[in-house]
Amino acid sequence: MGMYIIAEPCIGTKDTACVEVCPVDCIHPKKDEDGFAEATMLYIDPNTCIQCGNCEPVCPVKAIFTEETIPEKWAHYLKINADHYA
């Protein structure tokens, strides 16, 4: 299974239900972290993510996809997410 990516529906939403269910703490920024207020969306750290899939079903705006399932119109979020942690 490919890497998980957060896409456009997260912008301005930042629900953080995904953060709560992540067993390896790879989704940032969290509500208590610097930069949360300024961030437009959340990001999954590809170096920490174990592809468990817990985050995908809990997202209220269906913003989380894998490399294989991300819609073409949001494919550029693969780079946006990677660049965030580069």
N, CA, C and O atoms as a GROMACS GRO file, in nm:
protein
  344
    1MET      N    1   0.085  -0.120   0.000
    1MET     CA    2   0.000   0.000   0.000
    1MET      C    3   0.088   0.124   0.000
    1MET      O    4   0.192   0.129   0.065
    2GLY      N    5   0.043   0.224  -0.074
    2GLY     CA    6   0.122   0.346  -0.087
    2GLY      C    7   0.107   0.440   0.031
    2GLY      O    8   0.031   0.417   0.125
    3MET      N    9   0.181   0.548   0.021
    3MET     CA   10   0.182   0.650   0.124
    3MET      C   11   0.046   0.720   0.133
    3MET      O   12  -0.024   0.736   0.033
    4TYR      N   13   0.011   0.762   0.253
    4TYR     CA   14  -0.112   0.838   0.273
    4TYR      C   15  -0.083   0.986   0.254
    4TYR      O   16   0.023   1.036   0.294
    5ILE      N   17  -0.178   1.056   0.193
    5ILE     CA   18  -0.165   1.198   0.161
    5ILE      C   19  -0.294   1.269   0.201
    5ILE      O   20  -0.403   1.216   0.183
    6ILE      N   21  -0.279   1.388   0.255
    6ILE     CA   22  -0.396   1.471   0.285
    6ILE      C   23  -0.411   1.571   0.171
    6ILE      O   24  -0.313   1.634   0.129
    7ALA      N   25  -0.533   1.585   0.120
    7ALA     CA   26  -0.556   1.670   0.003
    7ALA      C   27  -0.646   1.790   0.036
    7ALA      O   28  -0.674   1.820   0.152
    8GLU      N   29  -0.691   1.855  -0.069
    8GLU     CA   30  -0.760   1.984  -0.061
    8GLU      C   31  -0.875   1.997   0.038
    8GLU      O   32  -0.889   2.102   0.100
    9PRO      N   33  -0.958   1.892   0.056
    9PRO     CA   34  -1.071   1.912   0.150
    9PRO      C   35  -1.028   1.951   0.291
    9PRO      O   36  -1.107   2.007   0.367
   10CYS      N   37  -0.902   1.922   0.327
   10CYS     CA   38  -0.853   1.957   0.462
   10CYS      C   39  -0.831   2.107   0.479
   10CYS      O   40  -0.835   2.158   0.590
   11ILE      N   41  -0.808   2.177   0.369
   11ILE     CA   42  -0.776   2.320   0.379
   11ILE      C   43  -0.888   2.395   0.450
   11ILE      O   44  -1.004   2.391   0.408
   12GLY      N   45  -0.851   2.462   0.556
   12GLY     CA   46  -0.948   2.538   0.634
   12GLY      C   47  -1.032   2.452   0.728
   12GLY      O   48  -1.110   2.505   0.806
   13THR      N   49  -1.015   2.320   0.722
   13THR     CA   50  -1.092   2.230   0.809
   13THR      C   51  -1.010   2.191   0.931
   13THR      O   52  -1.048   2.219   1.044
   14LYS      N   53  -0.896   2.125   0.906
   14LYS     CA   54  -0.803   2.087   1.012
   14LYS      C   55  -0.874   2.022   1.131
   14LYS      O   56  -0.854   2.061   1.246
   15ASP      N   57  -0.957   1.924   1.101
   15ASP     CA   58  -1.040   1.861   1.204
   15ASP      C   59  -0.960   1.793   1.315
   15ASP      O   60  -1.001   1.798   1.431
   16THR      N   61  -0.850   1.732   1.282
   16THR     CA   62  -0.759   1.659   1.373
   16THR      C   63  -0.814   1.526   1.428
   16THR      O   64  -0.753   1.469   1.518
   17ALA      N   65  -0.927   1.477   1.377
   17ALA     CA   66  -0.971   1.342   1.415
   17ALA      C   67  -0.863   1.243   1.374
   17ALA      O   68  -0.842   1.142   1.441
   18CYS      N   69  -0.796   1.272   1.263
   18CYS     CA   70  -0.690   1.185   1.213
   18CYS      C   71  -0.573   1.179   1.312
   18CYS      O   72  -0.513   1.073   1.332
   19VAL      N   73  -0.542   1.291   1.373
   19VAL     CA   74  -0.431   1.298   1.468
   19VAL      C   75  -0.459   1.206   1.587
   19VAL      O   76  -0.370   1.138   1.637
   20GLU      N   77  -0.585   1.206   1.632
   20GLU     CA   78  -0.625   1.128   1.750
   20GLU      C   79  -0.608   0.978   1.728
   20GLU      O   80  -0.576   0.906   1.823
   21VAL      N   81  -0.630   0.929   1.605
   21VAL     CA   82  -0.626   0.784   1.581
   21VAL      C   83  -0.492   0.734   1.528
   21VAL      O   84  -0.475   0.614   1.506
   22CYS      N   85  -0.398   0.825   1.507
   22CYS     CA   86  -0.268   0.785   1.452
   22CYS      C   87  -0.180   0.721   1.560
   22CYS      O   88  -0.149   0.786   1.660
   23PRO      N   89  -0.139   0.594   1.540
   23PRO     CA   90  -0.060   0.527   1.644
   23PRO      C   91   0.086   0.571   1.648
   23PRO      O   92   0.156   0.543   1.746
   24VAL      N   93   0.132   0.639   1.543
   24VAL     CA   94   0.274   0.678   1.538
   24VAL      C   95   0.294   0.830   1.537
   24VAL      O   96   0.405   0.878   1.516
   25ASP      N   97   0.186   0.905   1.561
   25ASP     CA   98   0.197   1.050   1.576
   25ASP      C   99   0.263   1.116   1.454
   25ASP      O  100   0.356   1.195   1.470
   26CYS      N  101   0.215   1.083   1.334
   26CYS     CA  102   0.282   1.134   1.213
   26CYS      C  103   0.207   1.247   1.144
   26CYS      O  104   0.250   1.294   1.039
   27ILE      N  105   0.094   1.293   1.200
   27ILE     CA  106   0.015   1.397   1.135
   27ILE      C  107   0.030   1.528   1.211
   27ILE      O  108   0.002   1.536   1.331
   28HIS      N  109   0.075   1.631   1.139
   28HIS     CA  110   0.106   1.760   1.202
   28HIS      C  111   0.059   1.876   1.114
   28HIS      O  112   0.035   1.856   0.995
   29PRO      N  113   0.046   1.997   1.168
   29PRO     CA  114   0.066   2.028   1.310
   29PRO      C  115  -0.056   1.990   1.394
   29PRO      O  116  -0.170   1.996   1.347
   30LYS      N  117  -0.029   1.949   1.518
   30LYS     CA  118  -0.137   1.920   1.611
   30LYS      C  119  -0.182   2.052   1.673
   30LYS      O  120  -0.114   2.153   1.664
   31LYS      N  121  -0.301   2.048   1.737
   31LYS     CA  122  -0.359   2.170   1.794
   31LYS      C  123  -0.268   2.240   1.894
   31LYS      O  124  -0.274   2.362   1.908
   32ASP      N  125  -0.184   2.163   1.965
   32ASP     CA  126  -0.098   2.223   2.068
   32ASP      C  127   0.042   2.254   2.016
   32ASP      O  128   0.130   2.288   2.095
   33GLU      N  129   0.065   2.241   1.886
   33GLU     CA  130   0.196   2.267   1.828
   33GLU      C  131   0.205   2.407   1.769
   33GLU      O  132   0.106   2.463   1.723
   34ASP      N  133   0.326   2.462   1.770
   34ASP     CA  134   0.349   2.590   1.705
   34ASP      C  135   0.312   2.575   1.558
   34ASP      O  136   0.341   2.473   1.495
   35GLY      N  137   0.249   2.676   1.504
   35GLY     CA  138   0.216   2.676   1.362
   35GLY      C  139   0.078   2.622   1.330
   35GLY      O  140   0.036   2.628   1.214
   36PHE      N  141   0.005   2.570   1.430
   36PHE     CA  142  -0.128   2.515   1.400
   36PHE      C  143  -0.222   2.623   1.348
   36PHE      O  144  -0.291   2.602   1.248
   37ALA      N  145  -0.224   2.738   1.414
   37ALA     CA  146  -0.316   2.844   1.374
   37ALA      C  147  -0.286   2.894   1.234
   37ALA      O  148  -0.377   2.927   1.157
   38GLU      N  149  -0.156   2.900   1.199
   38GLU     CA  150  -0.115   2.952   1.069
   38GLU      C  151  -0.130   2.850   0.957
   38GLU      O  152  -0.149   2.887   0.841
   39ALA      N  153  -0.124   2.722   0.991
   39ALA     CA  154  -0.130   2.617   0.889
   39ALA      C  155  -0.265   2.617   0.820
   39ALA      O  156  -0.369   2.635   0.884
   40THR      N  157  -0.264   2.597   0.689
   40THR     CA  158  -0.390   2.592   0.614
   40THR      C  159  -0.449   2.452   0.615
   40THR      O  160  -0.569   2.433   0.594
   41MET      N  161  -0.362   2.351   0.639
   41MET     CA  162  -0.407   2.212   0.640
   41MET      C  163  -0.310   2.129   0.723
   41MET      O  164  -0.209   2.180   0.773
   42LEU      N  165  -0.341   1.999   0.737
   42LEU     CA  166  -0.253   1.907   0.809
   42LEU      C  167  -0.172   1.826   0.709
   42LEU      O  168  -0.208   1.815   0.592
   43TYR      N  169  -0.061   1.770   0.757
   43TYR     CA  170   0.030   1.697   0.670
   43TYR      C  171   0.072   1.566   0.737
   43TYR      O  172   0.088   1.560   0.859
   44ILE      N  173   0.088   1.462   0.656
   44ILE     CA  174   0.132   1.332   0.706
   44ILE      C  175   0.282   1.317   0.678
   44ILE      O  176   0.326   1.330   0.565
   45ASP      N  177   0.358   1.290   0.784
   45ASP     CA  178   0.503   1.275   0.770
   45ASP      C  179   0.533   1.139   0.706
   45ASP      O  180   0.509   1.035   0.768
   46PRO      N  181   0.585   1.139   0.582
   46PRO     CA  182   0.608   1.013   0.512
   46PRO      C  183   0.718   0.927   0.576
   46PRO      O  184   0.725   0.806   0.553
   47ASN      N  185   0.803   0.989   0.658
   47ASN     CA  186   0.911   0.915   0.723
   47ASN      C  187   0.864   0.841   0.848
   47ASN      O  188   0.931   0.751   0.897
   48THR      N  189   0.747   0.881   0.899
   48THR     CA  190   0.695   0.822   1.022
   48THR      C  191   0.573   0.734   0.998
   48THR      O  192   0.551   0.638   1.071
   49CYS      N  193   0.495   0.767   0.897
   49CYS     CA  194   0.370   0.696   0.867
   49CYS      C  195   0.397   0.548   0.841
   49CYS      O  196   0.490   0.511   0.770
   50ILE      N  197   0.313   0.462   0.902
   50ILE     CA  198   0.327   0.316   0.883
   50ILE      C  199   0.216   0.260   0.793
   50ILE      O  200   0.199   0.138   0.785
   51GLN      N  201   0.141   0.348   0.726
   51GLN     CA  202   0.034   0.307   0.635
   51GLN      C  203  -0.070   0.217   0.702
   51GLN      O  204  -0.118   0.121   0.641
   52CYS      N  205  -0.105   0.248   0.826
   52CYS     CA  206  -0.202   0.164   0.897
   52CYS      C  207  -0.345   0.188   0.848
   52CYS      O  208  -0.430   0.099   0.857
   53GLY      N  209  -0.372   0.308   0.795
   53GLY     CA  210  -0.504   0.337   0.742
   53GLY      C  211  -0.605   0.388   0.842
   53GLY      O  212  -0.720   0.413   0.804
   54ASN      N  213  -0.567   0.404   0.968
   54ASN     CA  214  -0.662   0.450   1.069
   54ASN      C  215  -0.719   0.588   1.038
   54ASN      O  216  -0.835   0.616   1.067
   55CYS      N  217  -0.638   0.674   0.978
   55CYS     CA  218  -0.678   0.813   0.957
   55CYS      C  219  -0.786   0.829   0.850
   55CYS      O  220  -0.873   0.915   0.862
   56GLU      N  221  -0.780   0.748   0.747
   56GLU     CA  222  -0.869   0.769   0.632
   56GLU      C  223  -1.018   0.767   0.666
   56GLU      O  224  -1.088   0.861   0.629
   57PRO      N  225  -1.069   0.666   0.737
   57PRO     CA  226  -1.213   0.663   0.763
   57PRO      C  227  -1.263   0.767   0.861
   57PRO      O  228  -1.382   0.799   0.860
   58VAL      N  229  -1.176   0.822   0.947
   58VAL     CA  230  -1.224   0.918   1.047
   58VAL      C  231  -1.228   1.062   0.997
   58VAL      O  232  -1.282   1.149   1.066
   59CYS      N  233  -1.172   1.089   0.881
   59CYS     CA  234  -1.170   1.226   0.829
   59CYS      C  235  -1.311   1.268   0.789
   59CYS      O  236  -1.370   1.206   0.701
   60PRO      N  237  -1.365   1.373   0.852
   60PRO     CA  238  -1.504   1.412   0.824
   60PRO      C  239  -1.524   1.473   0.685
   60PRO      O  240  -1.636   1.480   0.636
   61VAL      N  241  -1.415   1.516   0.622
   61VAL     CA  242  -1.427   1.577   0.489
   61VAL      C  243  -1.364   1.489   0.380
   61VAL      O  244  -1.347   1.534   0.267
   62LYS      N  245  -1.330   1.365   0.415
   62LYS     CA  246  -1.275   1.269   0.319
   62LYS      C  247  -1.156   1.327   0.243
   62LYS      O  248  -1.153   1.325   0.120
   63ALA      N  249  -1.058   1.379   0.318
   63ALA     CA  250  -0.942   1.444   0.257
   63ALA      C  251  -0.819   1.354   0.248
   63ALA      O  252  -0.717   1.395   0.192
   64ILE      N  253  -0.828   1.232   0.301
   64ILE     CA  254  -0.710   1.146   0.308
   64ILE      C  255  -0.718   1.033   0.206
   64ILE      O  256  -0.817   0.960   0.198
   65PHE      N  257  -0.610   1.021   0.129
   65PHE     CA  258  -0.603   0.921   0.022
   65PHE      C  259  -0.468   0.852   0.026
   65PHE      O  260  -0.377   0.896   0.097
   66THR      N  261  -0.455   0.743  -0.051
   66THR     CA  262  -0.324   0.685  -0.074
   66THR      C  263  -0.277   0.733  -0.210
   66THR      O  264  -0.353   0.794  -0.286
   67GLU      N  265  -0.151   0.706  -0.240
   67GLU     CA  266  -0.097   0.742  -0.371
   67GLU      C  267  -0.181   0.682  -0.483
   67GLU      O  268  -0.196   0.741  -0.590
   68GLU      N  269  -0.236   0.563  -0.458
   68GLU     CA  270  -0.316   0.493  -0.559
   68GLU      C  271  -0.458   0.547  -0.571
   68GLU      O  272  -0.519   0.538  -0.678
   69THR      N  273  -0.512   0.602  -0.463
   69THR     CA  274  -0.654   0.641  -0.465
   69THR      C  275  -0.678   0.791  -0.477
   69THR      O  276  -0.793   0.834  -0.490
   70ILE      N  277  -0.573   0.871  -0.473
   70ILE     CA  278  -0.593   1.016  -0.477
   70ILE      C  279  -0.646   1.058  -0.615
   70ILE      O  280  -0.592   1.016  -0.717
   71PRO      N  281  -0.751   1.140  -0.618
   71PRO     CA  282  -0.804   1.185  -0.747
   71PRO      C  283  -0.699   1.265  -0.824
   71PRO      O  284  -0.619   1.337  -0.764
   72GLU      N  285  -0.700   1.253  -0.955
   72GLU     CA  286  -0.602   1.321  -1.040
   72GLU      C  287  -0.598   1.471  -1.012
   72GLU      O  288  -0.491   1.532  -1.012
   73LYS      N  289  -0.716   1.531  -0.987
   73LYS     CA  290  -0.721   1.677  -0.964
   73LYS      C  291  -0.645   1.720  -0.839
   73LYS      O  292  -0.612   1.837  -0.823
   74TRP      N  293  -0.619   1.624  -0.749
   74TRP     CA  294  -0.546   1.656  -0.626
   74TRP      C  295  -0.409   1.590  -0.620
   74TRP      O  296  -0.345   1.591  -0.516
   75ALA      N  297  -0.364   1.531  -0.730
   75ALA     CA  298  -0.238   1.458  -0.732
   75ALA      C  299  -0.120   1.546  -0.690
   75ALA      O  300  -0.021   1.495  -0.636
   76HIS      N  301  -0.129   1.677  -0.716
   76HIS     CA  302  -0.019   1.768  -0.678
   76HIS      C  303   0.001   1.775  -0.525
   76HIS      O  304   0.103   1.825  -0.479
   77TYR      N  305  -0.096   1.725  -0.448
   77TYR     CA  306  -0.078   1.722  -0.302
   77TYR      C  307   0.028   1.622  -0.260
   77TYR      O  308   0.080   1.630  -0.149
   78LEU      N  309   0.061   1.526  -0.346
   78LEU     CA  310   0.172   1.435  -0.317
   78LEU      C  311   0.299   1.517  -0.295
   78LEU      O  312   0.373   1.494  -0.200
   79LYS      N  313   0.322   1.612  -0.384
   79LYS     CA  314   0.442   1.697  -0.374
   79LYS      C  315   0.429   1.797  -0.259
   79LYS      O  316   0.525   1.821  -0.186
   80ILE      N  317   0.311   1.854  -0.243
   80ILE     CA  318   0.290   1.951  -0.135
   80ILE      C  319   0.319   1.886   0.000
   80ILE      O  320   0.385   1.945   0.086
   81ASN      N  321   0.270   1.763   0.018
   81ASN     CA  322   0.291   1.692   0.144
   81ASN      C  323   0.440   1.658   0.162
   81ASN      O  324   0.496   1.676   0.270
   82ALA      N  325   0.503   1.609   0.056
   82ALA     CA  326   0.646   1.574   0.063
   82ALA      C  327   0.731   1.698   0.090
   82ALA      O  328   0.825   1.693   0.171
   83ASP      N  329   0.699   1.807   0.024
   83ASP     CA  330   0.777   1.931   0.041
   83ASP      C  331   0.765   1.985   0.183
   83ASP      O  332   0.859   2.047   0.234
   84HIS      N  333   0.651   1.963   0.247
   84HIS     CA  334   0.631   2.011   0.384
   84HIS      C  335   0.734   1.950   0.480
   84HIS      O  336   0.776   2.015   0.576
   85TYR      N  337   0.773   1.827   0.453
   85TYR     CA  338   0.868   1.758   0.540
   85TYR      C  339   1.009   1.752   0.483
   85TYR      O  340   1.098   1.693   0.545
   86ALA      N  341   1.031   1.811   0.366
   86ALA     CA  342   1.162   1.806   0.301
   86ALA      C  343   1.267   1.884   0.380
   86ALA      O  344   1.383   1.890   0.340
   0.00000   0.00000   0.00000
